Amino acid sequence: MNRRSAPLALLAILLAFTAQAQDEAPFSIEPITSFDEPWAITFLPDGRMLVTEKKGNLRVVSQAGEQSRPVEGLPDVDYGGQGGLGDVILHPDYADNGIIYLSYAESGIGDTRGAAVMRAVLELGDRGGRLADAEVIWRQYPKVLDDGHYGHRLAFDDEGYLWISSGDRQKFTPAQDMQSNMGKILRLEEDGSIPSDNPFVNYREDEPLVDGVGPYDEIWTLGHRNPLGMAFDADGQLWVIEMGPAGGDELNRIVRGANYGYPVVSNGDHYDGREMPDHDTRPEFTEPVITWTPVISPGDFMIYEGELFNDWRGDAFAAGLSSQAIVRIRFDGMDATELERYDMGARIRAIEQAPDGSVWALEDERGESQGRLLKLTPRD
């Protein structure tokens, strides 16, 4: 039976088969505390965490679950749909300079909106903290209607470059448009300026500039849909996981200047049932390393480098939303394979490794008893 003509009953059977949990996960789960629509988590050098909530709150959280008041000085966020406060990461020299980076959705003219990235100094206090010397260093261009597919995950590499995943904002064509930075993976200096060796610097000198800079100058790769997870492996290779349309979630090995094909090709189809050509029909586009149909709906991605879970070192983990799972992935050079899937019983929005090697996850839910922060440690 052809994938595109498979009846819903068959897809349900496939989903049940691929999403089944192991008889016993190799970890114990300890609920620590709860949040209202948490989105991202990162660890401070002292072991505490920064956690973002979509409605616009950043909190300092202890490993015992004590939450600070919301950090002061955050930007106004455009909360709604998939928009709001997004990722948070530390500057590579945070211990010396106290700088953090936040991504968020901001409003524009009329009913338009787009993602932005702010950097600021985090001044911690007894009750939380405040942001000082804040500046916006990046914006999605152009701002558009609707409130989906912001992407806006953040990461630093070992050389100190800032990487931003920028979704297509559900507009399809910007992912292939070199006059837009949507549907792209972007590489910037830590202050938001453009590295001179980016692949598309001075791509079209005759094209108009935006604020004196061509959007293409920021671009490292293009043809992405909604990239919601980024991580570097031990060799410095960047991997990006992204949501496909109706089918075709992707794990991509990021190669300088490559085009990953969306929306020209995808191993999924349009939501209205229209077919899309698969990647193998257009060899000029870079194929994903893994695709998922039925989808896992990846919300975040990490590569484990700790010592607490000995068998996990070097493996990747995807936070699954619709799959309500943590998906374990093993690399083999330039290839990768799904190894295991752990049923979590809730949408998992974020996943992060703590300094001690434990793994922490955020549920993507509202309410006091959901949206939990979970600590995963090896089962006794």
C-alpha positions as CSV (number, residue, x, y, z in Angstrom):
1,M,0.0,0.0,0.0
2,N,1.4,3.4,-1.0
3,R,2.3,5.8,1.9
4,R,0.3,8.5,0.4
5,S,-2.9,6.4,0.1
6,A,-2.6,4.6,3.4
7,P,-5.9,4.7,5.2
8,L,-6.2,6.3,8.7
9,A,-6.5,2.9,10.3
10,L,-3.2,1.8,8.9
11,L,-1.5,5.0,10.0
12,A,-3.0,4.5,13.5
13,I,-1.5,1.0,13.6
14,L,1.9,2.3,12.5
15,L,1.8,5.0,15.1
16,A,0.9,2.6,17.9
17,F,3.8,0.3,16.8
18,T,6.5,2.9,16.5
19,A,5.4,4.8,19.7
20,Q,5.4,1.8,22.0
21,A,7.5,2.3,25.1
22,Q,10.1,-0.1,26.2
23,D,9.0,-2.6,28.9
24,E,10.9,-0.6,31.4
25,A,12.7,2.7,30.7
26,P,16.3,2.9,32.0
27,F,15.5,5.9,34.1
28,S,13.4,7.0,37.0
29,I,11.3,10.1,36.7
30,E,11.0,12.6,39.5
31,P,8.6,15.5,39.1
32,I,10.2,18.6,40.5
33,T,7.8,21.5,40.0
34,S,5.3,22.9,37.5
35,F,5.0,25.9,35.1
36,D,2.5,27.5,32.9
37,E,3.4,26.7,29.3
38,P,7.2,26.2,29.8
39,W,9.3,26.4,26.7
40,A,13.0,26.2,27.4
41,I,15.5,25.3,30.1
42,T,19.2,26.0,30.5
43,F,21.6,25.4,33.5
44,L,23.5,28.1,35.3
45,P,27.1,27.4,36.5
46,D,25.8,27.0,40.1
47,G,23.4,24.2,39.1
48,R,20.2,26.3,39.1
49,M,18.2,26.6,36.0
50,L,16.6,29.3,33.9
51,V,13.2,28.4,32.6
52,T,11.1,30.3,30.1
53,E,7.3,30.4,30.0
54,K,5.6,31.3,26.7
55,K,3.5,34.1,28.3
56,G,6.7,36.1,28.9
57,N,8.2,34.9,32.2
58,L,11.8,33.9,32.9
59,R,12.3,32.2,36.2
60,V,15.4,31.1,38.2
61,V,14.7,27.6,39.5
62,S,16.6,25.5,42.0
63,Q,17.1,21.7,41.5
64,A,14.7,21.3,44.5
65,G,12.0,23.1,42.6
66,E,12.1,26.5,44.2
67,Q,11.0,29.2,41.7
68,S,12.0,32.8,41.8
69,R,9.7,35.7,40.9
70,P,9.8,36.5,37.2
71,V,13.0,38.1,36.2
72,E,12.5,41.8,35.5
73,G,13.3,43.7,32.3
74,L,12.2,41.1,29.8
75,P,10.8,42.4,26.4
76,D,7.2,42.5,25.6
77,V,6.3,39.3,23.9
78,D,3.6,38.6,21.3
79,Y,1.9,35.7,23.1
80,G,-0.5,33.6,21.0
81,G,-0.6,30.4,18.9
82,Q,3.0,29.2,18.8
83,G,4.3,32.6,19.7
84,G,5.7,34.0,23.0
85,L,8.9,33.8,25.0
86,G,11.1,31.0,23.5
87,D,14.6,29.9,24.1
88,V,17.2,30.9,26.6
89,I,21.0,30.1,26.5
90,L,24.1,31.4,28.2
91,H,27.0,33.3,26.5
92,P,30.0,31.0,26.3
93,D,31.8,33.4,28.8
94,Y,28.7,33.7,31.0
95,A,30.7,33.1,34.2
96,D,32.7,36.3,33.4
97,N,30.2,38.5,31.7
98,G,26.7,37.3,32.9
99,I,25.2,37.6,29.4
100,I,22.2,35.5,28.4
101,Y,20.3,35.3,25.1
102,L,16.5,35.1,24.8
103,S,14.3,34.4,21.7
104,Y,10.7,35.5,21.5
105,A,7.9,36.6,19.2
106,E,7.4,40.3,18.9
107,S,4.6,42.3,17.2
108,G,5.0,44.5,14.2
109,I,2.9,46.9,12.2
110,G,-0.7,46.0,12.0
111,D,-1.2,42.3,12.9
112,T,2.2,41.2,11.8
113,R,4.7,39.5,14.1
114,G,8.1,37.8,13.9
115,A,10.8,36.2,16.1
116,A,13.6,38.2,17.7
117,V,16.7,37.6,19.8
118,M,17.8,39.7,22.7
119,R,21.0,39.6,24.6
120,A,21.3,41.1,28.1
121,V,23.2,40.9,31.3
122,L,21.4,38.8,33.9
123,E,21.8,40.3,37.4
124,L,20.8,37.7,39.9
125,G,19.3,38.6,43.3
126,D,17.8,36.9,46.3
127,R,14.3,36.9,44.7
128,G,15.2,36.3,41.1
129,G,16.9,39.0,39.1
130,R,16.7,41.6,36.3
131,L,18.1,42.1,32.8
132,A,20.4,45.0,32.2
133,D,22.0,46.4,29.0
134,A,19.4,44.6,26.9
135,E,19.7,44.9,23.1
136,V,17.9,43.1,20.3
137,I,20.5,41.6,18.0
138,W,18.4,39.8,15.4
139,R,14.9,39.8,13.9
140,Q,13.0,37.7,11.5
141,Y,12.5,39.5,8.2
142,P,9.9,40.3,7.1
143,K,7.3,40.3,9.8
144,V,4.2,38.5,8.6
145,L,0.6,37.6,9.6
146,D,-0.1,34.4,11.6
147,D,1.5,33.0,14.7
148,G,3.2,29.8,13.8
149,H,6.6,28.3,12.9
150,Y,8.9,30.8,14.6
151,G,11.6,28.1,15.2
152,H,13.9,30.4,17.2
153,R,16.0,27.8,19.0
154,L,19.5,29.1,19.9
155,A,22.9,27.5,20.3
156,F,26.6,28.4,20.5
157,D,29.3,26.4,18.9
158,D,32.8,25.8,20.3
159,E,34.2,28.8,18.2
160,G,31.7,31.2,19.9
161,Y,29.3,31.7,16.9
162,L,25.6,32.1,17.7
163,W,23.3,29.9,15.7
164,I,19.6,30.6,15.3
165,S,16.9,28.4,13.8
166,S,14.3,30.4,11.9
167,G,11.0,28.8,10.9
168,D,9.1,29.5,7.6
169,R,6.2,31.1,9.6
170,Q,3.8,28.8,7.7
171,K,4.4,30.8,4.6
172,F,6.2,28.1,2.6
173,T,8.1,30.2,0.0
174,P,10.3,32.2,2.3
175,A,12.3,29.0,3.0
176,Q,13.7,29.3,-0.6
177,D,13.8,33.1,-0.7
178,M,17.2,34.6,-0.2
179,Q,15.7,38.0,0.6
180,S,14.1,36.5,3.7
181,N,15.8,35.0,6.8
182,M,12.8,32.7,7.4
183,G,13.0,28.9,6.9
184,K,16.8,29.1,7.4
185,I,19.6,28.2,9.8
186,L,21.6,31.3,10.6
187,R,25.1,31.9,11.9
188,L,26.1,35.2,13.7
189,E,28.8,36.6,15.8
190,E,27.9,36.8,19.5
191,D,26.9,40.4,19.1
192,G,24.6,39.8,16.2
193,S,27.0,40.9,13.5
194,I,27.7,38.8,10.4
195,P,30.8,36.5,10.1
196,S,32.7,37.4,7.0
197,D,33.0,33.8,6.0
198,N,29.3,33.0,6.0
199,P,28.4,31.2,2.7
200,F,26.1,33.8,1.2
201,V,27.9,37.1,2.2
202,N,27.5,39.5,-0.7
203,Y,25.3,36.9,-2.4
204,R,23.5,39.5,-4.5
205,E,25.1,42.9,-4.4
206,D,22.4,44.4,-6.6
207,E,19.6,43.5,-4.2
208,P,18.2,46.0,-1.6
209,L,19.6,45.7,1.9
210,V,17.6,45.6,5.1
211,D,19.0,48.0,7.7
212,G,22.2,48.0,5.7
213,V,22.6,44.2,5.7
214,G,21.3,41.6,3.1
215,P,19.3,39.0,4.9
216,Y,21.2,36.4,2.9
217,D,24.4,37.4,4.8
218,E,23.1,35.6,7.9
219,I,22.2,32.4,6.2
220,W,24.1,29.1,6.6
221,T,21.5,26.8,5.2
222,L,18.0,27.1,3.7
223,G,14.9,25.1,2.8
224,H,13.8,24.4,6.4
225,R,10.2,24.3,7.7
226,N,10.0,24.6,11.5
227,P,13.4,23.7,13.0
228,L,12.8,23.3,16.8
229,G,16.0,21.6,18.0
230,M,19.7,22.2,17.4
231,A,22.7,20.5,18.9
232,F,26.4,20.1,18.2
233,D,28.0,16.7,18.5
234,A,31.5,16.0,20.0
235,D,33.1,16.6,16.6
236,G,31.4,20.0,16.2
237,Q,28.9,18.8,13.7
238,L,25.5,20.7,13.9
239,W,22.3,18.6,13.8
240,V,18.9,20.1,13.4
241,I,15.5,18.5,14.0
242,E,12.4,20.0,12.5
243,M,8.7,19.4,12.0
244,G,7.5,18.3,8.6
245,P,4.0,18.9,7.3
246,A,1.6,16.0,7.3
247,G,4.4,13.4,7.8
248,G,8.0,13.9,7.1
249,D,9.6,15.2,10.3
250,E,13.3,15.5,9.7
251,L,16.7,15.1,11.3
252,N,19.2,17.0,9.2
253,R,23.0,17.1,9.2
254,I,23.8,20.7,8.6
255,V,26.3,21.3,5.8
256,R,27.5,24.8,4.9
257,G,25.4,26.4,2.2
258,A,23.1,23.4,1.7
259,N,19.5,23.6,0.6
260,Y,17.2,21.1,2.4
261,G,14.4,21.6,-0.1
262,Y,11.3,22.8,1.7
263,P,8.6,23.5,0.4
264,V,9.7,22.1,-3.0
265,V,10.2,18.7,-1.6
266,S,9.3,16.9,1.6
267,N,8.7,13.3,2.7
268,G,5.4,14.5,4.0
269,D,2.4,16.1,2.2
270,H,0.4,19.3,2.6
271,Y,-2.2,19.2,5.3
272,D,-5.0,19.6,2.7
273,G,-4.0,16.3,1.1
274,R,-2.0,17.7,-1.8
275,E,1.1,15.6,-2.4
276,M,4.6,16.9,-2.2
277,P,7.5,15.4,-4.1
278,D,9.8,13.3,-1.9
279,H,13.5,14.3,-1.5
280,D,14.7,11.5,-3.7
281,T,13.0,13.1,-6.7
282,R,15.2,16.2,-6.5
283,P,18.9,15.3,-6.0
284,E,20.0,18.9,-5.9
285,F,18.4,19.2,-2.5
286,T,20.1,17.7,0.6
287,E,18.1,14.7,2.0
288,P,17.3,14.3,5.7
289,V,19.3,11.7,7.6
290,I,16.1,10.4,9.3
291,T,12.4,11.1,8.4
292,W,9.4,10.2,10.5
293,T,6.0,9.3,9.2
294,P,3.9,9.1,11.4
295,V,5.5,12.2,13.0
296,I,7.1,12.6,16.4
297,S,6.6,16.4,16.4
298,P,10.0,17.3,17.7
299,G,10.1,20.2,20.1
300,D,13.8,20.2,21.2
301,F,17.0,18.2,20.7
302,M,20.1,17.5,22.7
303,I,23.2,15.3,22.5
304,Y,24.1,13.6,25.7
305,E,27.8,14.0,26.8
306,G,27.4,13.1,30.5
307,E,28.7,10.2,32.6
308,L,25.6,9.3,34.6
309,F,24.0,7.3,31.8
310,N,27.0,5.3,30.5
311,D,25.1,3.8,27.5
312,W,23.8,7.2,26.3
313,R,27.1,9.0,25.8
314,G,27.1,10.5,22.3
315,D,23.5,9.6,21.6
316,A,20.9,12.3,20.7
317,F,17.5,12.8,22.3
318,A,14.4,14.5,20.7
319,A,11.6,15.9,22.8
320,G,8.4,14.6,21.2
321,L,5.2,16.7,21.3
322,S,2.4,14.7,19.6
323,S,4.3,11.5,20.2
324,Q,4.5,12.3,23.9
325,A,7.9,10.6,24.0
326,I,11.6,11.0,24.3
327,V,13.2,9.6,21.2
328,R,16.7,8.2,21.5
329,I,18.9,8.5,18.3
330,R,22.3,6.9,17.7
331,F,24.8,8.4,15.2
332,D,27.0,6.4,12.9
333,G,29.3,8.9,11.2
334,M,27.1,10.9,8.8
335,D,24.1,8.6,9.4
336,A,21.7,8.2,12.3
337,T,19.0,5.8,13.4
338,E,16.2,5.9,16.0
339,L,17.3,3.5,18.7
340,E,14.5,3.7,21.3
341,R,11.4,5.6,22.2
342,Y,10.3,6.3,25.8
343,D,6.6,7.0,26.4
344,M,6.3,10.0,28.7
345,G,2.5,10.3,28.8
346,A,2.6,14.0,28.0
347,R,3.9,16.4,25.3
348,I,7.6,17.0,25.9
349,R,8.7,20.5,24.9
350,A,12.3,20.7,26.1
351,I,15.1,18.4,27.2
352,E,18.5,19.3,28.7
353,Q,21.5,17.7,30.4
354,A,22.4,18.9,33.8
355,P,26.1,19.4,34.9
356,D,25.9,16.2,36.9
357,G,24.7,14.2,33.9
358,S,21.1,13.9,34.9
359,V,18.5,14.7,32.2
360,W,15.7,17.3,32.7
361,A,12.6,17.6,30.6
362,L,9.7,20.1,30.4
363,E,6.2,19.1,29.7
364,D,4.3,21.3,27.2
365,E,1.2,21.9,29.2
366,R,-0.8,24.4,31.2
367,G,-1.9,24.2,34.8
368,E,-0.6,23.5,38.3
369,S,-0.4,19.7,37.9
370,Q,1.0,19.8,34.3
371,G,3.7,21.7,32.6
372,R,6.0,19.8,34.9
373,L,9.8,19.9,35.2
374,L,11.0,16.3,35.3
375,K,14.3,14.9,36.5
376,L,15.5,11.7,34.9
377,T,18.1,9.6,36.6
378,P,19.3,6.0,36.1
379,R,17.0,3.4,37.4
380,D,18.3,1.6,40.5
